Every structure is written in structure tokens, then in C-alpha cells.
Amino acid sequence: MINKRLLVKNLLAHNDENSFYDKKRFIAIGEKEGKAKFLKHVCALANSNPKNNSFIVVGVEDEDNTIVGVDFFDDSKIQNLVNAYLGKPAHHFL
């Protein structure tokens, strides 16, 4: 089992996003456009680093890595969205 707190801490130690890590302050998966935008980011990460895990950390400011949090506690909606539209399941939503 992955220690999510330690993983987030290690990811946030990298100020710049790269081929295995992206951060978002907010994702609007309740709206059609927000779903499409989020899935685009998932695909971009998966394609840029296909042999390794990639991560999207949601609830973090881009500029200074301040954790602002999110208004959901269960990542199943995100996982279901990804599974519904992408052929190969993606994992590790933080």
C-alpha cells in the first residue's frame, strides 16, 4: 500500500511539474468541459511517461505549492471518470 501523505510530500518537494507529476488547484469534473480538460491532462501524463507511474495532485496552488484542499473525500468519482473514457485504467489520484 502506498503512503499517500509521504508521496504528496515528496512530489511537492519538486516545485516544477514534469513528465511524472502535475498539480491542479481544482478540477471541475461535474461539468462536461471540466471532465474533458481533466482527461486531457491524464492522457498527457500517461503518454509522456508510459513505463512509470505519473501523478496528479489536486488541491495545490501552482505558484507556491500551498495545499488548499478539495471539496471531495472519495476519489472514486475521478477513477470512474477515467475508467469510463480511457482504455487502460489509470491509478494514483491524490
Biopython code that builds the backbone (N, CA, C, O; Angstrom):
import numpy as np
from Bio.PDB.StructureBuilder import StructureBuilder

atoms = [
    (1, "MET", "N", (0.843, -1.192, 0.000)),
    (1, "MET", "CA", (0.000, 0.000, 0.000)),
    (1, "MET", "C", (0.878, 1.241, 0.000)),
    (1, "MET", "O", (1.875, 1.310, 0.718)),
    (2, "ILE", "N", (0.506, 2.194, -0.792)),
    (2, "ILE", "CA", (1.285, 3.425, -0.919)),
    (2, "ILE", "C", (0.918, 4.401, 0.203)),
    (2, "ILE", "O", (-0.256, 4.567, 0.532)),
    (3, "ASN", "N", (1.918, 5.034, 0.776)),
    (3, "ASN", "CA", (1.694, 6.054, 1.797)),
    (3, "ASN", "C", (1.447, 7.371, 1.073)),
    (3, "ASN", "O", (2.387, 8.021, 0.616)),
    (4, "LYS", "N", (0.172, 7.766, 0.969)),
    (4, "LYS", "CA", (-0.192, 8.948, 0.182)),
    (4, "LYS", "C", (0.385, 10.233, 0.751)),
    (4, "LYS", "O", (0.786, 11.119, -0.003)),
    (5, "ARG", "N", (0.430, 10.344, 2.066)),
    (5, "ARG", "CA", (0.978, 11.569, 2.664)),
    (5, "ARG", "C", (2.447, 11.752, 2.308)),
    (5, "ARG", "O", (2.874, 12.852, 1.955)),
    (6, "LEU", "N", (3.209, 10.686, 2.402)),
    (6, "LEU", "CA", (4.630, 10.752, 2.067)),
    (6, "LEU", "C", (4.823, 11.008, 0.577)),
    (6, "LEU", "O", (5.711, 11.765, 0.187)),
    (7, "LEU", "N", (4.003, 10.386, -0.248)),
    (7, "LEU", "CA", (4.090, 10.595, -1.682)),
    (7, "LEU", "C", (3.817, 12.053, -2.033)),
    (7, "LEU", "O", (4.564, 12.650, -2.807)),
    (8, "VAL", "N", (2.759, 12.633, -1.477)),
    (8, "VAL", "CA", (2.435, 14.037, -1.753)),
    (8, "VAL", "C", (3.576, 14.939, -1.281)),
    (8, "VAL", "O", (3.962, 15.870, -1.988)),
    (9, "LYS", "N", (4.109, 14.674, -0.112)),
    (9, "LYS", "CA", (5.218, 15.472, 0.403)),
    (9, "LYS", "C", (6.409, 15.420, -0.555)),
    (9, "LYS", "O", (7.020, 16.448, -0.849)),
    (10, "ASN", "N", (6.734, 14.228, -1.035)),
    (10, "ASN", "CA", (7.856, 14.081, -1.960)),
    (10, "ASN", "C", (7.576, 14.747, -3.301)),
    (10, "ASN", "O", (8.469, 15.362, -3.884)),
    (11, "LEU", "N", (6.355, 14.631, -3.792)),
    (11, "LEU", "CA", (6.011, 15.280, -5.057)),
    (11, "LEU", "C", (6.067, 16.799, -4.938)),
    (11, "LEU", "O", (6.557, 17.481, -5.838)),
    (12, "LEU", "N", (5.562, 17.326, -3.823)),
    (12, "LEU", "CA", (5.559, 18.777, -3.644)),
    (12, "LEU", "C", (6.962, 19.339, -3.422)),
    (12, "LEU", "O", (7.171, 20.546, -3.539)),
    (13, "ALA", "N", (7.915, 18.481, -3.104)),
    (13, "ALA", "CA", (9.304, 18.928, -2.979)),
    (13, "ALA", "C", (9.856, 19.340, -4.347)),
    (13, "ALA", "O", (10.817, 20.106, -4.428)),
    (14, "HIS", "N", (9.245, 18.829, -5.421)),
    (14, "HIS", "CA", (9.601, 19.227, -6.783)),
    (14, "HIS", "C", (8.710, 20.401, -7.154)),
    (14, "HIS", "O", (7.527, 20.211, -7.437)),
    (15, "ASN", "N", (9.257, 21.608, -7.157)),
    (15, "ASN", "CA", (8.448, 22.785, -7.470)),
    (15, "ASN", "C", (7.891, 22.752, -8.883)),
    (15, "ASN", "O", (6.753, 23.161, -9.114)),
    (16, "ASP", "N", (8.679, 22.274, -9.819)),
    (16, "ASP", "CA", (8.249, 22.275, -11.209)),
    (16, "ASP", "C", (7.561, 20.974, -11.564)),
    (16, "ASP", "O", (8.000, 19.888, -11.185)),
    (17, "GLU", "N", (6.480, 21.112, -12.296)),
    (17, "GLU", "CA", (5.802, 19.933, -12.800)),
    (17, "GLU", "C", (6.674, 19.321, -13.892)),
    (17, "GLU", "O", (7.477, 20.014, -14.516)),
    (18, "ASN", "N", (6.512, 18.032, -14.116)),
    (18, "ASN", "CA", (7.335, 17.359, -15.113)),
    (18, "ASN", "C", (6.568, 16.194, -15.705)),
    (18, "ASN", "O", (5.342, 16.148, -15.607)),
    (19, "SER", "N", (7.271, 15.252, -16.317)),
    (19, "SER", "CA", (6.598, 14.169, -17.040)),
    (19, "SER", "C", (5.929, 13.147, -16.124)),
    (19, "SER", "O", (5.172, 12.308, -16.612)),
    (20, "PHE", "N", (6.177, 13.186, -14.823)),
    (20, "PHE", "CA", (5.539, 12.221, -13.930)),
    (20, "PHE", "C", (4.650, 12.871, -12.885)),
    (20, "PHE", "O", (4.113, 12.183, -12.017)),
    (21, "TYR", "N", (4.488, 14.188, -12.955)),
    (21, "TYR", "CA", (3.812, 14.884, -11.869)),
    (21, "TYR", "C", (3.158, 16.157, -12.380)),
    (21, "TYR", "O", (3.779, 16.946, -13.093)),
    (22, "ASP", "N", (1.909, 16.348, -12.013)),
    (22, "ASP", "CA", (1.179, 17.570, -12.334)),
    (22, "ASP", "C", (0.362, 17.939, -11.109)),
    (22, "ASP", "O", (-0.044, 17.067, -10.341)),
    (23, "LYS", "N", (0.125, 19.205, -10.929)),
    (23, "LYS", "CA", (-0.705, 19.633, -9.793)),
    (23, "LYS", "C", (-1.799, 20.557, -10.292)),
    (23, "LYS", "O", (-1.607, 21.338, -11.223)),
    (24, "LYS", "N", (-2.933, 20.448, -9.659)),
    (24, "LYS", "CA", (-4.109, 21.241, -10.002)),
    (24, "LYS", "C", (-4.704, 21.797, -8.719)),
    (24, "LYS", "O", (-4.797, 21.101, -7.707)),
    (25, "ARG", "N", (-5.099, 23.046, -8.775)),
    (25, "ARG", "CA", (-5.772, 23.641, -7.633)),
    (25, "ARG", "C", (-7.177, 23.069, -7.507)),
    (25, "ARG", "O", (-7.670, 22.839, -6.403)),
    (26, "PHE", "N", (-7.812, 22.845, -8.645)),
    (26, "PHE", "CA", (-9.213, 22.441, -8.666)),
    (26, "PHE", "C", (-9.480, 21.672, -9.960)),
    (26, "PHE", "O", (-8.888, 21.980, -10.994)),
    (27, "ILE", "N", (-10.342, 20.699, -9.912)),
    (27, "ILE", "CA", (-10.820, 20.044, -11.128)),
    (27, "ILE", "C", (-12.344, 20.078, -11.111)),
    (27, "ILE", "O", (-12.976, 19.779, -10.098)),
    (28, "ALA", "N", (-12.911, 20.443, -12.234)),
    (28, "ALA", "CA", (-14.367, 20.592, -12.335)),
    (28, "ALA", "C", (-14.962, 19.381, -13.035)),
    (28, "ALA", "O", (-15.443, 19.486, -14.163)),
    (29, "ILE", "N", (-14.929, 18.237, -12.372)),
    (29, "ILE", "CA", (-15.418, 17.021, -13.030)),
    (29, "ILE", "C", (-16.940, 16.936, -13.047)),
    (29, "ILE", "O", (-17.500, 15.989, -13.599)),
    (30, "GLY", "N", (-17.607, 17.907, -12.455)),
    (30, "GLY", "CA", (-19.069, 17.947, -12.506)),
    (30, "GLY", "C", (-19.583, 18.591, -13.785)),
    (30, "GLY", "O", (-20.783, 18.562, -14.059)),
    (31, "GLU", "N", (-18.670, 19.180, -14.578)),
    (31, "GLU", "CA", (-19.041, 19.855, -15.823)),
    (31, "GLU", "C", (-18.398, 19.143, -17.000)),
    (31, "GLU", "O", (-17.302, 18.596, -16.875)),
    (32, "LYS", "N", (-19.073, 19.147, -18.143)),
    (32, "LYS", "CA", (-18.575, 18.455, -19.328)),
    (32, "LYS", "C", (-17.194, 18.961, -19.735)),
    (32, "LYS", "O", (-16.301, 18.160, -20.013)),
    (33, "GLU", "N", (-17.012, 20.263, -19.772)),
    (33, "GLU", "CA", (-15.725, 20.844, -20.160)),
    (33, "GLU", "C", (-14.626, 20.510, -19.153)),
    (33, "GLU", "O", (-13.482, 20.262, -19.534)),
    (34, "GLY", "N", (-14.975, 20.504, -17.876)),
    (34, "GLY", "CA", (-14.014, 20.161, -16.831)),
    (34, "GLY", "C", (-13.575, 18.706, -16.923)),
    (34, "GLY", "O", (-12.404, 18.395, -16.707)),
    (35, "LYS", "N", (-14.499, 17.821, -17.239)),
    (35, "LYS", "CA", (-14.163, 16.409, -17.423)),
    (35, "LYS", "C", (-13.180, 16.249, -18.570)),
    (35, "LYS", "O", (-12.176, 15.547, -18.447)),
    (36, "ALA", "N", (-13.477, 16.910, -19.691)),
    (36, "ALA", "CA", (-12.619, 16.794, -20.873)),
    (36, "ALA", "C", (-11.222, 17.337, -20.587)),
    (36, "ALA", "O", (-10.225, 16.739, -20.992)),
    (37, "LYS", "N", (-11.153, 18.446, -19.902)),
    (37, "LYS", "CA", (-9.857, 19.047, -19.576)),
    (37, "LYS", "C", (-9.043, 18.134, -18.662)),
    (37, "LYS", "O", (-7.842, 17.956, -18.862)),
    (38, "PHE", "N", (-9.702, 17.561, -17.662)),
    (38, "PHE", "CA", (-9.009, 16.670, -16.749)),
    (38, "PHE", "C", (-8.505, 15.423, -17.469)),
    (38, "PHE", "O", (-7.363, 15.010, -17.271)),
    (39, "LEU", "N", (-9.354, 14.821, -18.307)),
    (39, "LEU", "CA", (-8.954, 13.630, -19.056)),
    (39, "LEU", "C", (-7.791, 13.937, -19.999)),
    (39, "LEU", "O", (-6.931, 13.087, -20.228)),
    (40, "LYS", "N", (-7.768, 15.143, -20.539)),
    (40, "LYS", "CA", (-6.647, 15.561, -21.392)),
    (40, "LYS", "C", (-5.345, 15.557, -20.598)),
    (40, "LYS", "O", (-4.313, 15.115, -21.103)),
    (41, "HIS", "N", (-5.386, 16.040, -19.370)),
    (41, "HIS", "CA", (-4.191, 16.046, -18.511)),
    (41, "HIS", "C", (-3.763, 14.626, -18.151)),
    (41, "HIS", "O", (-2.569, 14.327, -18.126)),
    (42, "VAL", "N", (-4.713, 13.762, -17.877)),
    (42, "VAL", "CA", (-4.396, 12.363, -17.573)),
    (42, "VAL", "C", (-3.707, 11.721, -18.777)),
    (42, "VAL", "O", (-2.689, 11.044, -18.627)),
    (43, "CYS", "N", (-4.256, 11.933, -19.952)),
    (43, "CYS", "CA", (-3.656, 11.357, -21.170)),
    (43, "CYS", "C", (-2.262, 11.918, -21.423)),
    (43, "CYS", "O", (-1.357, 11.178, -21.808)),
    (44, "ALA", "N", (-2.083, 13.206, -21.212)),
    (44, "ALA", "CA", (-0.773, 13.818, -21.435)),
    (44, "ALA", "C", (0.280, 13.209, -20.512)),
    (44, "ALA", "O", (1.389, 12.906, -20.952)),
    (45, "LEU", "N", (-0.057, 13.031, -19.257)),
    (45, "LEU", "CA", (0.886, 12.413, -18.323)),
    (45, "LEU", "C", (1.156, 10.958, -18.688)),
    (45, "LEU", "O", (2.300, 10.506, -18.645)),
    (46, "ALA", "N", (0.124, 10.239, -19.041)),
    (46, "ALA", "CA", (0.293, 8.830, -19.391)),
    (46, "ALA", "C", (1.166, 8.674, -20.635)),
    (46, "ALA", "O", (1.983, 7.756, -20.708)),
    (47, "ASN", "N", (1.000, 9.557, -21.601)),
    (47, "ASN", "CA", (1.773, 9.478, -22.833)),
    (47, "ASN", "C", (3.208, 9.971, -22.669)),
    (47, "ASN", "O", (4.101, 9.520, -23.386)),
    (48, "SER", "N", (3.438, 10.880, -21.745)),
    (48, "SER", "CA", (4.787, 11.423, -21.574)),
    (48, "SER", "C", (5.690, 10.499, -20.763)),
    (48, "SER", "O", (6.914, 10.624, -20.811)),
    (49, "ASN", "N", (5.102, 9.591, -20.035)),
    (49, "ASN", "CA", (5.885, 8.708, -19.177)),
    (49, "ASN", "C", (5.197, 7.336, -19.101)),
    (49, "ASN", "O", (4.759, 6.930, -18.024)),
    (50, "PRO", "N", (5.096, 6.615, -20.235)),
    (50, "PRO", "CA", (4.249, 5.420, -20.277)),
    (50, "PRO", "C", (4.733, 4.227, -19.461)),
    (50, "PRO", "O", (3.923, 3.361, -19.131)),
    (51, "LYS", "N", (5.999, 4.147, -19.126)),
    (51, "LYS", "CA", (6.513, 2.972, -18.411)),
    (51, "LYS", "C", (6.581, 3.169, -16.899)),
    (51, "LYS", "O", (6.966, 2.252, -16.175)),
    (52, "ASN", "N", (6.214, 4.346, -16.421)),
    (52, "ASN", "CA", (6.299, 4.638, -14.989)),
    (52, "ASN", "C", (4.991, 5.240, -14.500)),
    (52, "ASN", "O", (4.149, 5.654, -15.297)),
    (53, "ASN", "N", (4.830, 5.286, -13.195)),
    (53, "ASN", "CA", (3.661, 5.934, -12.610)),
    (53, "ASN", "C", (3.764, 7.440, -12.775)),
    (53, "ASN", "O", (4.845, 8.021, -12.676)),
    (54, "SER", "N", (2.628, 8.056, -13.026)),
    (54, "SER", "CA", (2.523, 9.510, -13.060)),
    (54, "SER", "C", (1.430, 9.903, -12.084)),
    (54, "SER", "O", (0.532, 9.113, -11.792)),
    (55, "PHE", "N", (1.508, 11.124, -11.583)),
    (55, "PHE", "CA", (0.591, 11.551, -10.535)),
    (55, "PHE", "C", (0.036, 12.933, -10.816)),
    (55, "PHE", "O", (0.740, 13.805, -11.327)),
    (56, "ILE", "N", (-1.229, 13.129, -10.479)),
    (56, "ILE", "CA", (-1.857, 14.440, -10.470)),
    (56, "ILE", "C", (-2.268, 14.697, -9.033)),
    (56, "ILE", "O", (-3.052, 13.943, -8.456)),
    (57, "VAL", "N", (-1.741, 15.753, -8.467)),
    (57, "VAL", "CA", (-2.084, 16.139, -7.096)),
    (57, "VAL", "C", (-3.100, 17.269, -7.196)),
    (57, "VAL", "O", (-2.808, 18.326, -7.754)),
    (58, "VAL", "N", (-4.274, 17.046, -6.664)),
    (58, "VAL", "CA", (-5.363, 18.017, -6.732)),
    (58, "VAL", "C", (-5.480, 18.734, -5.388)),
    (58, "VAL", "O", (-5.397, 18.113, -4.328)),
    (59, "GLY", "N", (-5.673, 20.040, -5.451)),
    (59, "GLY", "CA", (-5.837, 20.837, -4.236)),
    (59, "GLY", "C", (-4.570, 21.558, -3.825)),
    (59, "GLY", "O", (-4.360, 21.837, -2.645)),
    (60, "VAL", "N", (-3.710, 21.864, -4.816)),
    (60, "VAL", "CA", (-2.425, 22.513, -4.538)),
    (60, "VAL", "C", (-2.267, 23.713, -5.471)),
    (60, "VAL", "O", (-2.528, 23.615, -6.669)),
    (61, "GLU", "N", (-1.836, 24.846, -4.909)),
    (61, "GLU", "CA", (-1.561, 26.043, -5.708)),
    (61, "GLU", "C", (-0.336, 25.820, -6.581)),
    (61, "GLU", "O", (0.663, 25.268, -6.122)),
    (62, "ASP", "N", (-0.407, 26.244, -7.831)),
    (62, "ASP", "CA", (0.711, 26.083, -8.757)),
    (62, "ASP", "C", (1.934, 26.902, -8.348)),
    (62, "ASP", "O", (3.063, 26.418, -8.435)),
    (63, "GLU", "N", (1.717, 28.126, -7.909)),
    (63, "GLU", "CA", (2.824, 29.047, -7.673)),
    (63, "GLU", "C", (3.724, 28.656, -6.503)),
    (63, "GLU", "O", (4.950, 28.686, -6.617)),
    (64, "ASP", "N", (3.116, 28.295, -5.393)),
    (64, "ASP", "CA", (3.919, 28.113, -4.177)),
    (64, "ASP", "C", (3.688, 26.778, -3.462)),
    (64, "ASP", "O", (4.155, 26.588, -2.339)),
    (65, "ASN", "N", (2.977, 25.865, -4.099)),
    (65, "ASN", "CA", (2.702, 24.542, -3.525)),
    (65, "ASN", "C", (1.896, 24.571, -2.236)),
    (65, "ASN", "O", (1.941, 23.613, -1.464)),
    (66, "THR", "N", (1.170, 25.638, -1.989)),
    (66, "THR", "CA", (0.297, 25.703, -0.832)),
    (66, "THR", "C", (-0.841, 24.699, -1.007)),
    (66, "THR", "O", (-1.495, 24.667, -2.050)),
    (67, "ILE", "N", (-1.068, 23.896, 0.002)),
    (67, "ILE", "CA", (-2.161, 22.925, -0.052)),
    (67, "ILE", "C", (-3.446, 23.636, 0.338)),
    (67, "ILE", "O", (-3.583, 24.120, 1.462)),
    (68, "VAL", "N", (-4.394, 23.697, -0.604)),
    (68, "VAL", "CA", (-5.668, 24.365, -0.352)),
    (68, "VAL", "C", (-6.790, 23.368, -0.129)),
    (68, "VAL", "O", (-7.858, 23.735, 0.362)),
    (69, "GLY", "N", (-6.562, 22.118, -0.481)),
    (69, "GLY", "CA", (-7.558, 21.080, -0.259)),
    (69, "GLY", "C", (-8.595, 21.008, -1.355)),
    (69, "GLY", "O", (-8.563, 21.775, -2.317)),
    (70, "VAL", "N", (-9.510, 20.080, -1.197)),
    (70, "VAL", "CA", (-10.577, 19.842, -2.167)),
    (70, "VAL", "C", (-11.890, 19.642, -1.426)),
    (70, "VAL", "O", (-11.912, 19.463, -0.208)),
    (71, "ASP", "N", (-12.977, 19.675, -2.174)),
    (71, "ASP", "CA", (-14.287, 19.515, -1.543)),
    (71, "ASP", "C", (-14.851, 18.108, -1.699)),
    (71, "ASP", "O", (-16.058, 17.911, -1.558)),
    (72, "PHE", "N", (-13.993, 17.121, -1.988)),
    (72, "PHE", "CA", (-14.448, 15.743, -2.049)),
    (72, "PHE", "C", (-13.471, 14.867, -1.280)),
    (72, "PHE", "O", (-12.290, 15.193, -1.164)),
    (73, "PHE", "N", (-13.957, 13.783, -0.769)),
    (73, "PHE", "CA", (-13.123, 12.904, 0.048)),
    (73, "PHE", "C", (-12.885, 11.551, -0.604)),
    (73, "PHE", "O", (-11.966, 10.827, -0.221)),
    (74, "ASP", "N", (-13.695, 11.214, -1.571)),
    (74, "ASP", "CA", (-13.634, 9.895, -2.197)),
    (74, "ASP", "C", (-13.190, 10.062, -3.644)),
    (74, "ASP", "O", (-13.848, 10.756, -4.419)),
    (75, "ASP", "N", (-12.080, 9.432, -4.012)),
    (75, "ASP", "CA", (-11.572, 9.578, -5.373)),
    (75, "ASP", "C", (-12.271, 8.646, -6.366)),
    (75, "ASP", "O", (-11.859, 8.569, -7.523)),
    (76, "SER", "N", (-13.306, 7.948, -5.943)),
    (76, "SER", "CA", (-13.975, 7.001, -6.833)),
    (76, "SER", "C", (-14.629, 7.695, -8.032)),
    (76, "SER", "O", (-14.685, 7.110, -9.114)),
    (77, "LYS", "N", (-15.122, 8.919, -7.867)),
    (77, "LYS", "CA", (-15.707, 9.647, -8.999)),
    (77, "LYS", "C", (-14.653, 9.907, -10.066)),
    (77, "LYS", "O", (-14.920, 9.788, -11.262)),
    (78, "ILE", "N", (-13.460, 10.260, -9.620)),
    (78, "ILE", "CA", (-12.370, 10.513, -10.561)),
    (78, "ILE", "C", (-11.978, 9.214, -11.250)),
    (78, "ILE", "O", (-11.820, 9.176, -12.470)),
    (79, "GLN", "N", (-11.823, 8.154, -10.473)),
    (79, "GLN", "CA", (-11.435, 6.871, -11.051)),
    (79, "GLN", "C", (-12.484, 6.361, -12.022)),
    (79, "GLN", "O", (-12.139, 5.838, -13.082)),
    (80, "ASN", "N", (-13.760, 6.502, -11.681)),
    (80, "ASN", "CA", (-14.838, 6.074, -12.569)),
    (80, "ASN", "C", (-14.839, 6.870, -13.872)),
    (80, "ASN", "O", (-15.083, 6.312, -14.942)),
    (81, "LEU", "N", (-14.567, 8.169, -13.783)),
    (81, "LEU", "CA", (-14.489, 9.017, -14.972)),
    (81, "LEU", "C", (-13.378, 8.536, -15.897)),
    (81, "LEU", "O", (-13.591, 8.381, -17.099)),
    (82, "VAL", "N", (-12.210, 8.304, -15.346)),
    (82, "VAL", "CA", (-11.072, 7.844, -16.138)),
    (82, "VAL", "C", (-11.372, 6.479, -16.753)),
    (82, "VAL", "O", (-11.119, 6.263, -17.938)),
    (83, "ASN", "N", (-11.899, 5.573, -15.966)),
    (83, "ASN", "CA", (-12.202, 4.225, -16.467)),
    (83, "ASN", "C", (-13.259, 4.244, -17.574)),
    (83, "ASN", "O", (-13.230, 3.407, -18.475)),
    (84, "ALA", "N", (-14.187, 5.195, -17.506)),
    (84, "ALA", "CA", (-15.262, 5.270, -18.488)),
    (84, "ALA", "C", (-14.776, 5.754, -19.854)),
    (84, "ALA", "O", (-15.339, 5.372, -20.880)),
    (85, "TYR", "N", (-13.743, 6.584, -19.877)),
    (85, "TYR", "CA", (-13.329, 7.201, -21.127)),
    (85, "TYR", "C", (-11.981, 6.737, -21.659)),
    (85, "TYR", "O", (-11.700, 6.916, -22.844)),
    (86, "LEU", "N", (-11.158, 6.157, -20.833)),
    (86, "LEU", "CA", (-9.825, 5.741, -21.284)),
    (86, "LEU", "C", (-9.727, 4.233, -21.296)),
    (86, "LEU", "O", (-10.257, 3.571, -20.403)),
    (87, "GLY", "N", (-9.061, 3.679, -22.290)),
    (87, "GLY", "CA", (-8.964, 2.238, -22.451)),
    (87, "GLY", "C", (-8.174, 1.558, -21.358)),
    (87, "GLY", "O", (-8.629, 0.555, -20.808)),
    (88, "LYS", "N", (-7.007, 2.070, -21.029)),
    (88, "LYS", "CA", (-6.167, 1.477, -19.994)),
    (88, "LYS", "C", (-6.387, 2.243, -18.701)),
    (88, "LYS", "O", (-6.185, 3.457, -18.669)),
    (89, "PRO", "N", (-6.792, 1.572, -17.644)),
    (89, "PRO", "CA", (-7.071, 2.290, -16.391)),
    (89, "PRO", "C", (-5.845, 3.024, -15.846)),
    (89, "PRO", "O", (-4.725, 2.515, -15.874)),
    (90, "ALA", "N", (-6.092, 4.212, -15.362)),
    (90, "ALA", "CA", (-5.044, 4.986, -14.697)),
    (90, "ALA", "C", (-5.315, 4.935, -13.199)),
    (90, "ALA", "O", (-6.461, 4.797, -12.772)),
    (91, "HIS", "N", (-4.269, 5.047, -12.417)),
    (91, "HIS", "CA", (-4.415, 4.958, -10.963)),
    (91, "HIS", "C", (-3.640, 6.092, -10.295)),
    (91, "HIS", "O", (-2.983, 6.889, -10.966)),
    (92, "HIS", "N", (-3.723, 6.151, -9.009)),
    (92, "HIS", "CA", (-2.960, 7.082, -8.177)),
    (92, "HIS", "C", (-3.441, 8.519, -8.306)),
    (92, "HIS", "O", (-2.686, 9.392, -8.735)),
    (93, "PHE", "N", (-4.663, 8.764, -7.946)),
    (93, "PHE", "CA", (-5.156, 10.120, -7.866)),
    (93, "PHE", "C", (-5.032, 10.573, -6.426)),
    (93, "PHE", "O", (-5.503, 9.899, -5.510)),
    (94, "LEU", "N", (-4.404, 11.704, -6.232)),
    (94, "LEU", "CA", (-4.149, 12.201, -4.879)),
    (94, "LEU", "C", (-4.822, 13.528, -4.664)),
    (94, "LEU", "O", (-4.719, 14.104, -3.581)),
]
sb = StructureBuilder()
sb.init_structure("model")
sb.init_model(0)
sb.init_chain("A")
sb.init_seg("    ")
for serial, (resi, resn, name, xyz) in enumerate(atoms, 1):
    if name == "N":
        sb.init_residue(resn, " ", resi, " ")
    sb.init_atom(name, np.array(xyz, "f"), 0.0, 1.0, " ", f" {name:<3s}", serial, name[0])
structure = sb.get_structure()
